[in-house]
Amino acid sequence: MATAKKPPTRRPRSPKPAPAAATCGTCAGSGETTTTIRVGRKRREIAATQTGLCPDCLGTGTA
Ligand SMILES: [Zn+2]
């Protein structure tokens, strides 16, 4: 059985995309998320919202 010699494969160095340059999709780049406040045992929504730190980007706006 003749084994064919494989030429050494060279991996071309591919440029990586710039890290942390994309806008966070959860907060749309603002770094904050708006949550509707729920009250009571039935978790009724009231007409109020509070802003919190985005859990995905932790306030940086980029993810
Ligand atoms: Zn975010």
N, CA, C, O and the ligand as a Tripos MOL2 file, in Angstrom:
@<TRIPOS>MOLECULE
protein
  253   251    64     0     0
PROTEIN
NO_CHARGES

@<TRIPOS>ATOM
      1 N           0.8330   -1.1990    0.0000 N.3       1 MET1
      2 CA          0.0000    0.0000    0.0000 C.3       1 MET1
      3 C           0.8760    1.2610    0.0000 C.2       1 MET1
      4 O           1.6600    1.5190    0.9140 O.2       1 MET1
      5 N           0.7030    1.9870   -1.0230 N.am      2 ALA2
      6 CA          1.4940    3.2100   -1.1110 C.3       2 ALA2
      7 C           0.7480    4.3590   -0.4540 C.2       2 ALA2
      8 O          -0.4110    4.6530   -0.7480 O.2       2 ALA2
      9 N           1.4500    4.9610    0.4110 N.am      3 THR3
     10 CA          0.8140    6.1020    1.0800 C.3       3 THR3
     11 C           1.2010    7.3860    0.3620 C.2       3 THR3
     12 O           2.3770    7.7100    0.1930 O.2       3 THR3
     13 N           0.1990    8.0780   -0.0380 N.am      4 ALA4
     14 CA          0.4580    9.3360   -0.7290 C.3       4 ALA4
     15 C           0.9420   10.3840    0.2610 C.2       4 ALA4
     16 O           0.3770   10.6040    1.3320 O.2       4 ALA4
     17 N           2.0020   10.9980   -0.1610 N.am      5 LYS5
     18 CA          2.5400   12.0430    0.7180 C.3       5 LYS5
     19 C           1.7130   13.3090    0.5980 C.2       5 LYS5
     20 O           1.4990   13.8580   -0.4820 O.2       5 LYS5
     21 N           1.2840   13.7200    1.7050 N.am      6 LYS6
     22 CA          0.4980   14.9560    1.6700 C.3       6 LYS6
     23 C           1.4320   16.1480    1.8240 C.2       6 LYS6
     24 O           2.3070   16.1710    2.6890 O.2       6 LYS6
     25 N           1.2300   17.1010    0.9920 N.am      7 PRO7
     26 CA          2.0300   18.3210    1.1680 C.3       7 PRO7
     27 C           1.6230   19.0190    2.4680 C.2       7 PRO7
     28 O           0.4490   19.0250    2.8380 O.2       7 PRO7
     29 N           2.5750   19.5860    3.1320 N.am      8 PRO8
     30 CA          2.2320   20.2810    4.3780 C.3       8 PRO8
     31 C           1.2790   21.4370    4.1160 C.2       8 PRO8
     32 O           1.5310   22.3280    3.3060 O.2       8 PRO8
     33 N           0.2030   21.3750    4.8240 N.am      9 THR9
     34 CA         -0.7940   22.4280    4.6130 C.3       9 THR9
     35 C          -0.4890   23.6270    5.5020 C.2       9 THR9
     36 O          -0.2750   23.5150    6.7100 O.2       9 THR9
     37 N          -0.4800   24.7140    4.8740 N.am     10 ARG10
     38 CA         -0.2390   25.9400    5.6410 C.3      10 ARG10
     39 C          -1.5520   26.6750    5.8360 C.2      10 ARG10
     40 O          -2.3230   26.9040    4.9040 O.2      10 ARG10
     41 N          -1.7590   27.0180    7.0430 N.am     11 ARG11
     42 CA         -2.9830   27.7760    7.3050 C.3      11 ARG11
     43 C          -2.7160   29.2680    7.1180 C.2      11 ARG11
     44 O          -1.8590   29.8580    7.7760 O.2      11 ARG11
     45 N          -3.4530   29.8320    6.2300 N.am     12 PRO12
     46 CA         -3.2770   31.2860    6.0700 C.3      12 PRO12
     47 C          -3.7670   32.0250    7.3160 C.2      12 PRO12
     48 O          -4.8100   31.7100    7.8900 O.2      12 PRO12
     49 N          -3.0130   32.9650    7.6840 N.am     13 ARG13
     50 CA         -3.3990   33.7160    8.8810 C.3      13 ARG13
     51 C          -4.5930   34.6000    8.5620 C.2      13 ARG13
     52 O          -4.4860   35.5690    7.8110 O.2      13 ARG13
     53 N          -5.7010   34.2560    9.1300 N.am     14 SER14
     54 CA         -6.9070   35.0330    8.8550 C.3      14 SER14
     55 C          -7.0580   36.1300    9.9070 C.2      14 SER14
     56 O          -6.9300   35.8900   11.1070 O.2      14 SER14
     57 N          -7.3240   37.2930    9.4390 N.am     15 PRO15
     58 CA         -7.4860   38.3950   10.3940 C.3      15 PRO15
     59 C          -8.7500   38.2330   11.2180 C.2      15 PRO15
     60 O          -9.8370   38.0070   10.6880 O.2      15 PRO15
     61 N          -8.5840   38.3510   12.4950 N.am     16 LYS16
     62 CA         -9.7470   38.2170   13.3720 C.3      16 LYS16
     63 C         -10.5120   39.5380   13.4120 C.2      16 LYS16
     64 O          -9.9210   40.6150   13.3410 O.2      16 LYS16
     65 N         -11.8020   39.4390   13.5250 N.am     17 PRO17
     66 CA        -12.5860   40.6730   13.6560 C.3      17 PRO17
     67 C         -12.2690   41.3740   14.9740 C.2      17 PRO17
     68 O         -11.9430   40.7370   15.9760 O.2      17 PRO17
     69 N         -12.3680   42.6340   14.9490 N.am     18 ALA18
     70 CA        -12.0470   43.4090   16.1500 C.3      18 ALA18
     71 C         -12.9650   43.0170   17.2960 C.2      18 ALA18
     72 O         -14.1860   43.0300   17.1440 O.2      18 ALA18
     73 N         -12.3940   42.6710   18.4310 N.am     19 PRO19
     74 CA        -13.2140   42.2390   19.5620 C.3      19 PRO19
     75 C         -13.9170   43.4030   20.2410 C.2      19 PRO19
     76 O         -13.4100   44.5230   20.2950 O.2      19 PRO19
     77 N         -15.0860   43.1040   20.7490 N.am     20 ALA20
     78 CA        -15.8710   44.0670   21.5310 C.3      20 ALA20
     79 C         -16.1530   45.3430   20.7560 C.2      20 ALA20
     80 O         -16.1320   46.4420   21.3110 O.2      20 ALA20
     81 N         -16.4170   45.1810   19.4680 N.am     21 ALA21
     82 CA        -16.7180   46.3640   18.6840 C.3      21 ALA21
     83 C         -18.1940   46.4090   18.3170 C.2      21 ALA21
     84 O         -18.7110   47.4440   17.8940 O.2      21 ALA21
     85 N         -18.8650   45.2760   18.4830 N.am     22 ALA22
     86 CA        -20.2690   45.2220   18.1110 C.3      22 ALA22
     87 C         -21.1350   45.8000   19.2210 C.2      22 ALA22
     88 O         -20.8240   45.6950   20.4070 O.2      22 ALA22
     89 N         -22.2050   46.3980   18.8020 N.am     23 THR23
     90 CA        -23.1250   46.9650   19.7750 C.3      23 THR23
     91 C         -23.9200   45.8580   20.4390 C.2      23 THR23
     92 O         -24.3450   44.9050   19.7860 O.2      23 THR23
     93 N         -24.1150   45.9890   21.7220 N.am     24 CYS24
     94 CA        -24.8620   44.9860   22.4680 C.3      24 CYS24
     95 C         -26.3040   44.9430   21.9820 C.2      24 CYS24
     96 O         -26.9620   45.9760   21.8530 O.2      24 CYS24
     97 N         -26.7810   43.7450   21.7170 N.am     25 GLY25
     98 CA        -28.1350   43.6150   21.1980 C.3      25 GLY25
     99 C         -29.2000   43.7250   22.2630 C.2      25 GLY25
    100 O         -30.3520   44.0450   21.9690 O.2      25 GLY25
    101 N         -28.8200   43.4610   23.4930 N.am     26 THR26
    102 CA        -29.8050   43.4850   24.5680 C.3      26 THR26
    103 C         -30.2050   44.9050   24.9340 C.2      26 THR26
    104 O         -31.3840   45.1990   25.1300 O.2      26 THR26
    105 N         -29.2240   45.7740   25.0250 N.am     27 CYS27
    106 CA        -29.5170   47.1370   25.4630 C.3      27 CYS27
    107 C         -29.3510   48.1400   24.3280 C.2      27 CYS27
    108 O         -29.5260   49.3430   24.5200 O.2      27 CYS27
    109 N         -29.0130   47.6370   23.1510 N.am     28 ALA28
    110 CA        -28.8260   48.4980   21.9780 C.3      28 ALA28
    111 C         -27.7390   49.5310   22.2110 C.2      28 ALA28
    112 O         -27.8120   50.6430   21.6890 O.2      28 ALA28
    113 N         -26.7550   49.1750   22.9750 N.am     29 GLY29
    114 CA        -25.6070   50.0550   23.1330 C.3      29 GLY29
    115 C         -25.7220   51.0630   24.2520 C.2      29 GLY29
    116 O         -24.7870   51.8230   24.5050 O.2      29 GLY29
    117 N         -26.8590   51.0780   24.9250 N.am     30 SER30
    118 CA        -27.0240   52.0760   25.9820 C.3      30 SER30
    119 C         -26.4250   51.6130   27.2970 C.2      30 SER30
    120 O         -26.1150   52.4290   28.1650 O.2      30 SER30
    121 N         -26.2640   50.3130   27.4440 N.am     31 GLY31
    122 CA        -25.7040   49.7930   28.6910 C.3      31 GLY31
    123 C         -26.7320   49.6210   29.7840 C.2      31 GLY31
    124 O         -26.4080   49.1760   30.8850 O.2      31 GLY31
    125 N         -27.9670   49.9680   29.4870 N.am     32 GLU32
    126 CA        -29.0080   49.8300   30.4930 C.3      32 GLU32
    127 C         -30.1920   49.0890   29.8930 C.2      32 GLU32
    128 O         -30.4530   49.1770   28.6930 O.2      32 GLU32
    129 N         -30.8850   48.3780   30.7190 N.am     33 THR33
    130 CA        -32.0860   47.7090   30.2760 C.3      33 THR33
    131 C         -33.2680   48.2330   31.0800 C.2      33 THR33
    132 O         -33.1390   48.5850   32.2530 O.2      33 THR33
    133 N         -34.3970   48.2760   30.4370 N.am     34 THR34
    134 CA        -35.5850   48.7590   31.1120 C.3      34 THR34
    135 C         -36.4530   47.5770   31.5040 C.2      34 THR34
    136 O         -36.7820   46.7270   30.6770 O.2      34 THR34
    137 N         -36.8120   47.5370   32.7570 N.am     35 THR35
    138 CA        -37.6180   46.4460   33.2540 C.3      35 THR35
    139 C         -38.9330   46.9850   33.8010 C.2      35 THR35
    140 O         -38.9670   47.9760   34.5300 O.2      35 THR35
    141 N         -40.0020   46.3110   33.4310 N.am     36 THR36
    142 CA        -41.2850   46.7130   33.9670 C.3      36 THR36
    143 C         -41.4170   46.2070   35.4020 C.2      36 THR36
    144 O         -41.1350   45.0460   35.6980 O.2      36 THR36
    145 N         -41.8430   47.0860   36.2650 N.am     37 ILE37
    146 CA        -41.9650   46.7200   37.6730 C.3      37 ILE37
    147 C         -43.2560   45.9360   37.8760 C.2      37 ILE37
    148 O         -44.3360   46.3650   37.4670 O.2      37 ILE37
    149 N         -43.1210   44.7930   38.5090 N.am     38 ARG38
    150 CA        -44.3050   43.9850   38.8140 C.3      38 ARG38
    151 C         -44.5030   43.9580   40.3180 C.2      38 ARG38
    152 O         -43.5620   43.8280   41.1010 O.2      38 ARG38
    153 N         -45.7600   44.0860   40.6830 N.am     39 VAL39
    154 CA        -46.0520   44.1260   42.1100 C.3      39 VAL39
    155 C         -47.1060   43.0800   42.4500 C.2      39 VAL39
    156 O         -47.8560   42.6230   41.5870 O.2      39 VAL39
    157 N         -47.1420   42.7220   43.6940 N.am     40 GLY40
    158 CA        -48.1900   41.8330   44.1800 C.3      40 GLY40
    159 C         -47.9060   40.3740   43.9210 C.2      40 GLY40
    160 O         -46.9480   40.0150   43.2370 O.2      40 GLY40
    161 N         -48.7440   39.5560   44.4730 N.am     41 ARG41
    162 CA        -48.5520   38.1160   44.3140 C.3      41 ARG41
    163 C         -48.8380   37.6570   42.9040 C.2      41 ARG41
    164 O         -48.2990   36.6510   42.4430 O.2      41 ARG41
    165 N         -49.6930   38.4030   42.2180 N.am     42 LYS42
    166 CA        -49.9980   38.0180   40.8240 C.3      42 LYS42
    167 C         -49.0230   38.6530   39.8440 C.2      42 LYS42
    168 O         -49.1630   38.5210   38.6280 O.2      42 LYS42
    169 N         -48.0490   39.3310   40.3890 N.am     43 ARG43
    170 CA        -47.0380   39.9890   39.5660 C.3      43 ARG43
    171 C         -47.6820   40.9170   38.5530 C.2      43 ARG43
    172 O         -47.3910   40.8770   37.3570 O.2      43 ARG43
    173 N         -48.5550   41.7420   39.0680 N.am     44 ARG44
    174 CA        -49.2520   42.6840   38.1990 C.3      44 ARG44
    175 C         -48.2880   43.7860   37.7840 C.2      44 ARG44
    176 O         -47.5290   44.3120   38.5970 O.2      44 ARG44
    177 N         -48.3380   44.1230   36.4940 N.am     45 GLU45
    178 CA        -47.4570   45.1740   36.0120 C.3      45 GLU45
    179 C         -48.0760   46.5310   36.2720 C.2      45 GLU45
    180 O         -49.2500   46.7570   35.9800 O.2      45 GLU45
    181 N         -47.2960   47.4160   36.8120 N.am     46 ILE46
    182 CA        -47.7730   48.7700   36.9970 C.3      46 ILE46
    183 C         -47.0910   49.6640   35.9710 C.2      46 ILE46
    184 O         -46.1010   49.2890   35.3430 O.2      46 ILE46
    185 N         -47.6470   50.8410   35.8260 N.am     47 ALA47
    186 CA        -47.1290   51.7380   34.7850 C.3      47 ALA47
    187 C         -45.8520   52.4060   35.2480 C.2      47 ALA47
    188 O         -45.7790   53.6290   35.3670 O.2      47 ALA47
    189 N         -44.8720   51.6060   35.5010 N.am     48 ALA48
    190 CA        -43.5860   52.1630   35.8960 C.3      48 ALA48
    191 C         -42.4870   51.2290   35.4450 C.2      48 ALA48
    192 O         -42.6480   50.0090   35.4260 O.2      48 ALA48
    193 N         -41.4060   51.8080   35.0960 N.am     49 THR49
    194 CA        -40.2690   51.0000   34.6770 C.3      49 THR49
    195 C         -39.0280   51.4550   35.4220 C.2      49 THR49
    196 O         -38.9050   52.6070   35.8360 O.2      49 THR49
    197 N         -38.1440   50.5420   35.5710 N.am     50 GLN50
    198 CA        -36.8670   50.9080   36.1760 C.3      50 GLN50
    199 C         -35.7410   50.4530   35.2640 C.2      50 GLN50
    200 O         -35.8430   49.4470   34.5620 O.2      50 GLN50
    201 N         -34.7050   51.1990   35.2960 N.am     51 THR51
    202 CA        -33.5670   50.8430   34.4610 C.3      51 THR51
    203 C         -32.5340   50.1230   35.3040 C.2      51 THR51
    204 O         -32.3110   50.4300   36.4750 O.2      51 THR51
    205 N         -31.9240   49.1630   34.6620 N.am     52 GLY52
    206 CA        -30.8860   48.4120   35.3620 C.3      52 GLY52
    207 C         -29.7070   48.1960   34.4570 C.2      52 GLY52
    208 O         -29.7650   48.4500   33.2540 O.2      52 GLY52
    209 N         -28.6670   47.7380   35.0330 N.am     53 LEU53
    210 CA        -27.4540   47.4640   34.2620 C.3      53 LEU53
    211 C         -27.7140   46.2860   33.3260 C.2      53 LEU53
    212 O         -28.3210   45.2860   33.7100 O.2      53 LEU53
    213 N         -27.2490   46.4270   32.1130 N.am     54 CYS54
    214 CA        -27.4430   45.3530   31.1470 C.3      54 CYS54
    215 C         -26.6580   44.1220   31.5840 C.2      54 CYS54
    216 O         -25.4570   44.2140   31.8370 O.2      54 CYS54
    217 N         -27.3140   42.9860   31.6730 N.am     55 PRO55
    218 CA        -26.6070   41.7690   32.1320 C.3      55 PRO55
    219 C         -25.6610   41.2010   31.0910 C.2      55 PRO55
    220 O         -24.7800   40.4040   31.4130 O.2      55 PRO55
    221 N         -25.8410   41.6080   29.8450 N.am     56 ASP56
    222 CA        -24.9940   41.0470   28.7920 C.3      56 ASP56
    223 C         -23.6750   41.7890   28.6590 C.2      56 ASP56
    224 O         -22.6120   41.1770   28.5570 O.2      56 ASP56
    225 N         -23.7530   43.0930   28.6630 N.am     57 CYS57
    226 CA        -22.5330   43.8710   28.4400 C.3      57 CYS57
    227 C         -22.0730   44.5690   29.7150 C.2      57 CYS57
    228 O         -21.0170   45.2020   29.7330 O.2      57 CYS57
    229 N         -22.8450   44.4580   30.7570 N.am     58 LEU58
    230 CA        -22.5050   45.0580   32.0530 C.3      58 LEU58
    231 C         -22.2780   46.5530   31.9500 C.2      58 LEU58
    232 O         -21.3870   47.1180   32.5830 O.2      58 LEU58
    233 N         -23.1050   47.1690   31.1380 N.am     59 GLY59
    234 CA        -23.0710   48.6260   31.0910 C.3      59 GLY59
    235 C         -22.1120   49.2230   30.0900 C.2      59 GLY59
    236 O         -22.0310   50.4440   29.9520 O.2      59 GLY59
    237 N         -21.3890   48.3760   29.3950 N.am     60 THR60
    238 CA        -20.4150   48.9260   28.4520 C.3      60 THR60
    239 C         -21.0590   49.2750   27.1170 C.2      60 THR60
    240 O         -20.5630   50.1370   26.3910 O.2      60 THR60
    241 N         -22.1550   48.6130   26.7960 N.am     61 GLY61
    242 CA        -22.8310   48.8950   25.5300 C.3      61 GLY61
    243 C         -22.2830   48.0880   24.3710 C.2      61 GLY61
    244 O         -22.8050   48.1610   23.2590 O.2      61 GLY61
    245 N         -21.2480   47.3310   24.6200 N.am     62 THR62
    246 CA        -20.6960   46.4870   23.5730 C.3      62 THR62
    247 C         -20.6580   45.0480   24.0650 C.2      62 THR62
    248 O         -20.3320   44.7780   25.2210 O.2      62 THR62
    249 N         -20.9950   44.1410   23.1770 N.am     63 ALA63
    250 CA        -20.9830   42.7370   23.5700 C.3      63 ALA63
    251 C         -20.2900   41.9070   22.5090 C.2      63 ALA63
    252 O         -20.1760   40.6900   22.6540 O.2      63 ALA63
    253 ZN        -25.9840   45.4740   26.8440 Zn       64 ZN64
@<TRIPOS>BOND
     1     1     2 1
     2     2     3 1
     3     3     4 2
     4     3     5 am
     5     5     6 1
     6     6     7 1
     7     7     8 2
     8     7     9 am
     9     9    10 1
    10    10    11 1
    11    11    12 2
    12    11    13 am
    13    13    14 1
    14    14    15 1
    15    15    16 2
    16    15    17 am
    17    17    18 1
    18    18    19 1
    19    19    20 2
    20    19    21 am
    21    21    22 1
    22    22    23 1
    23    23    24 2
    24    23    25 am
    25    25    26 1
    26    26    27 1
    27    27    28 2
    28    27    29 am
    29    29    30 1
    30    30    31 1
    31    31    32 2
    32    31    33 am
    33    33    34 1
    34    34    35 1
    35    35    36 2
    36    35    37 am
    37    37    38 1
    38    38    39 1
    39    39    40 2
    40    39    41 am
    41    41    42 1
    42    42    43 1
    43    43    44 2
    44    43    45 am
    45    45    46 1
    46    46    47 1
    47    47    48 2
    48    47    49 am
    49    49    50 1
    50    50    51 1
    51    51    52 2
    52    51    53 am
    53    53    54 1
    54    54    55 1
    55    55    56 2
    56    55    57 am
    57    57    58 1
    58    58    59 1
    59    59    60 2
    60    59    61 am
    61    61    62 1
    62    62    63 1
    63    63    64 2
    64    63    65 am
    65    65    66 1
    66    66    67 1
    67    67    68 2
    68    67    69 am
    69    69    70 1
    70    70    71 1
    71    71    72 2
    72    71    73 am
    73    73    74 1
    74    74    75 1
    75    75    76 2
    76    75    77 am
    77    77    78 1
    78    78    79 1
    79    79    80 2
    80    79    81 am
    81    81    82 1
    82    82    83 1
    83    83    84 2
    84    83    85 am
    85    85    86 1
    86    86    87 1
    87    87    88 2
    88    87    89 am
    89    89    90 1
    90    90    91 1
    91    91    92 2
    92    91    93 am
    93    93    94 1
    94    94    95 1
    95    95    96 2
    96    95    97 am
    97    97    98 1
    98    98    99 1
    99    99   100 2
   100    99   101 am
   101   101   102 1
   102   102   103 1
   103   103   104 2
   104   103   105 am
   105   105   106 1
   106   106   107 1
   107   107   108 2
   108   107   109 am
   109   109   110 1
   110   110   111 1
   111   111   112 2
   112   111   113 am
   113   113   114 1
   114   114   115 1
   115   115   116 2
   116   115   117 am
   117   117   118 1
   118   118   119 1
   119   119   120 2
   120   119   121 am
   121   121   122 1
   122   122   123 1
   123   123   124 2
   124   123   125 am
   125   125   126 1
   126   126   127 1
   127   127   128 2
   128   127   129 am
   129   129   130 1
   130   130   131 1
   131   131   132 2
   132   131   133 am
   133   133   134 1
   134   134   135 1
   135   135   136 2
   136   135   137 am
   137   137   138 1
   138   138   139 1
   139   139   140 2
   140   139   141 am
   141   141   142 1
   142   142   143 1
   143   143   144 2
   144   143   145 am
   145   145   146 1
   146   146   147 1
   147   147   148 2
   148   147   149 am
   149   149   150 1
   150   150   151 1
   151   151   152 2
   152   151   153 am
   153   153   154 1
   154   154   155 1
   155   155   156 2
   156   155   157 am
   157   157   158 1
   158   158   159 1
   159   159   160 2
   160   159   161 am
   161   161   162 1
   162   162   163 1
   163   163   164 2
   164   163   165 am
   165   165   166 1
   166   166   167 1
   167   167   168 2
   168   167   169 am
   169   169   170 1
   170   170   171 1
   171   171   172 2
   172   171   173 am
   173   173   174 1
   174   174   175 1
   175   175   176 2
   176   175   177 am
   177   177   178 1
   178   178   179 1
   179   179   180 2
   180   179   181 am
   181   181   182 1
   182   182   183 1
   183   183   184 2
   184   183   185 am
   185   185   186 1
   186   186   187 1
   187   187   188 2
   188   187   189 am
   189   189   190 1
   190   190   191 1
   191   191   192 2
   192   191   193 am
   193   193   194 1
   194   194   195 1
   195   195   196 2
   196   195   197 am
   197   197   198 1
   198   198   199 1
   199   199   200 2
   200   199   201 am
   201   201   202 1
   202   202   203 1
   203   203   204 2
   204   203   205 am
   205   205   206 1
   206   206   207 1
   207   207   208 2
   208   207   209 am
   209   209   210 1
   210   210   211 1
   211   211   212 2
   212   211   213 am
   213   213   214 1
   214   214   215 1
   215   215   216 2
   216   215   217 am
   217   217   218 1
   218   218   219 1
   219   219   220 2
   220   219   221 am
   221   221   222 1
   222   222   223 1
   223   223   224 2
   224   223   225 am
   225   225   226 1
   226   226   227 1
   227   227   228 2
   228   227   229 am
   229   229   230 1
   230   230   231 1
   231   231   232 2
   232   231   233 am
   233   233   234 1
   234   234   235 1
   235   235   236 2
   236   235   237 am
   237   237   238 1
   238   238   239 1
   239   239   240 2
   240   239   241 am
   241   241   242 1
   242   242   243 1
   243   243   244 2
   244   243   245 am
   245   245   246 1
   246   246   247 1
   247   247   248 2
   248   247   249 am
   249   249   250 1
   250   250   251 1
   251   251   252 2
@<TRIPOS>SUBSTRUCTURE
     1 MET1         2 RESIDUE 1 A MET
     2 ALA2         6 RESIDUE 1 A ALA
     3 THR3        10 RESIDUE 1 A THR
     4 ALA4        14 RESIDUE 1 A ALA
     5 LYS5        18 RESIDUE 1 A LYS
     6 LYS6        22 RESIDUE 1 A LYS
     7 PRO7        26 RESIDUE 1 A PRO
     8 PRO8        30 RESIDUE 1 A PRO
     9 THR9        34 RESIDUE 1 A THR
    10 ARG10       38 RESIDUE 1 A ARG
    11 ARG11       42 RESIDUE 1 A ARG
    12 PRO12       46 RESIDUE 1 A PRO
    13 ARG13       50 RESIDUE 1 A ARG
    14 SER14       54 RESIDUE 1 A SER
    15 PRO15       58 RESIDUE 1 A PRO
    16 LYS16       62 RESIDUE 1 A LYS
    17 PRO17       66 RESIDUE 1 A PRO
    18 ALA18       70 RESIDUE 1 A ALA
    19 PRO19       74 RESIDUE 1 A PRO
    20 ALA20       78 RESIDUE 1 A ALA
    21 ALA21       82 RESIDUE 1 A ALA
    22 ALA22       86 RESIDUE 1 A ALA
    23 THR23       90 RESIDUE 1 A THR
    24 CYS24       94 RESIDUE 1 A CYS
    25 GLY25       98 RESIDUE 1 A GLY
    26 THR26      102 RESIDUE 1 A THR
    27 CYS27      106 RESIDUE 1 A CYS
    28 ALA28      110 RESIDUE 1 A ALA
    29 GLY29      114 RESIDUE 1 A GLY
    30 SER30      118 RESIDUE 1 A SER
    31 GLY31      122 RESIDUE 1 A GLY
    32 GLU32      126 RESIDUE 1 A GLU
    33 THR33      130 RESIDUE 1 A THR
    34 THR34      134 RESIDUE 1 A THR
    35 THR35      138 RESIDUE 1 A THR
    36 THR36      142 RESIDUE 1 A THR
    37 ILE37      146 RESIDUE 1 A ILE
    38 ARG38      150 RESIDUE 1 A ARG
    39 VAL39      154 RESIDUE 1 A VAL
    40 GLY40      158 RESIDUE 1 A GLY
    41 ARG41      162 RESIDUE 1 A ARG
    42 LYS42      166 RESIDUE 1 A LYS
    43 ARG43      170 RESIDUE 1 A ARG
    44 ARG44      174 RESIDUE 1 A ARG
    45 GLU45      178 RESIDUE 1 A GLU
    46 ILE46      182 RESIDUE 1 A ILE
    47 ALA47      186 RESIDUE 1 A ALA
    48 ALA48      190 RESIDUE 1 A ALA
    49 THR49      194 RESIDUE 1 A THR
    50 GLN50      198 RESIDUE 1 A GLN
    51 THR51      202 RESIDUE 1 A THR
    52 GLY52      206 RESIDUE 1 A GLY
    53 LEU53      210 RESIDUE 1 A LEU
    54 CYS54      214 RESIDUE 1 A CYS
    55 PRO55      218 RESIDUE 1 A PRO
    56 ASP56      222 RESIDUE 1 A ASP
    57 CYS57      226 RESIDUE 1 A CYS
    58 LEU58      230 RESIDUE 1 A LEU
    59 GLY59      234 RESIDUE 1 A GLY
    60 THR60      238 RESIDUE 1 A THR
    61 GLY61      242 RESIDUE 1 A GLY
    62 THR62      246 RESIDUE 1 A THR
    63 ALA63      250 RESIDUE 1 A ALA
    64 ZN64       253 GROUP 0 **** ****
